[in-house]
Amino acid sequence: MICTTIEQSKRLIELKIDINTADMCWCENDVITISYIDSLITECPAWSLSALLELIPPYLGEFNEGIDFGFDKAVNGKWYSAHYLQYTKEGIKSIKTVTGDTAVDAVFEMIVWLKENKKM
């Protein structure tokens, strides 16, 4: 999948994600880019992987040490993970890790977690 599903898109809207950040939309069960059809964004917006990544804040403000958002594909290629890591003098500490069947799924799950935990 190249973008959020209709169900994922509806969840992002429930979480108050600005639909103007979507770069695609669903139209009769087909996904299309909205660069030419901006009026369709209000019908059922969809977010590509790159649009979702733009929503991720560069760091979690509550930590003084550097925080990096990481994104990995499993060796077997069956799932992806997205995680925030905290770098300290003692080493790397995982703050949160989520997984999904696709890159879009993993980043979507991270955004949901961030919004539900008031991190963005």
N, C-alpha and C positions, 0 to 999 in steps of 0.2 A: 504494500500500500504506500502511496506517495504522500498521503496526507491523513489528517484525522478522519475517523469514521463519522457518520452522522451522529451517532450516540456520543462519541467523544466531543464533537463540536458543541452539542447541546450542553454537555457537562461544563465545558469551558465558559459558555455563556452564563450558566447558572452561577459560576464562580466569579462573574463580573469581569471576565477578560474582554477587553474592547474588541468588538467585531471588526473594527477598522485595521486591526493588526493581522487579520486573515489575508491570505494571498490567493485563495482558491475558494470555490463554492461547489456545492452539490446541486446538480440540475438534472432532474429526471433520472436519478440513480447513477449518473455519470459525474465524475469530478472534472471541473474545468478551471483554468486559471481565470482570474477576474481582472486582469490588466485591461481587457477590452470591454468588460461588461460589469462595471462597478455597481450598477443598480441591483445585481443579483446577490450581492454580499448580504443583504438583509434577509434573503430567503433562507438559505442555510449555509453559512460561511464554513470554510474548512481551512486548516492551517497545515502548510507543508512543514517538513522537518526544519528547514532553515527559518521559517516564520516562528516555529515553536522555540527554537534555540535563541532567537532574539528576545523572547519573553523572559528567559532565565536571567536573574540579576547576576552581576559579575562576582558578588561575594555576599555572604550573610553578615549584616552589619553588627551583629551582637558579638562577633569574635574579633579580637585584635590581631591575631595572626592571619596570614594569608589563607584564603579559601579558594580552591579551584573547583570548577565543575568539570567532572570527567565523564567520558562516554566510551564504552567498550563493547566489542562484539565477542561473544563466547567463541572459544576455539572450535567448537562443533558447528558454529554458525546458526544455532537454533534460537538464541535469544540475545538480547542486548541489555546492558545495564547502564544506568545513569546515577552518578553519585556526587555528593559534595564531600570534599576532603579538607581537613584542617591541617596545615603544616606548622609544627612547633619545633622547638629545639630538641624535644624528645623523639620526634619522628612524625609520621603521618597518622592521623586519627580519622576514621570514617564517621561522618556526621549522619548521612542518610544514603542508602542505596535502594534503588528500585529496579525492577527488571520488566522486560516486555518481549513479546515475540518479534517485534520489529523495532527499529530505531525510533520511529514515530511513537509507538506504544510506550517505550521507556521514558522518553522526554515528556510525553503527556502525563504519565504517572508522577514524574518529578514535579511538574507544574501543579498538579492537583495537590500533592503533598505540601508544596510551598504555600499555596493559597490557603489550604485548610489549617496550616500551622502559622498563618499570618507572617510569613517570611517574605512575601512580595505583595 
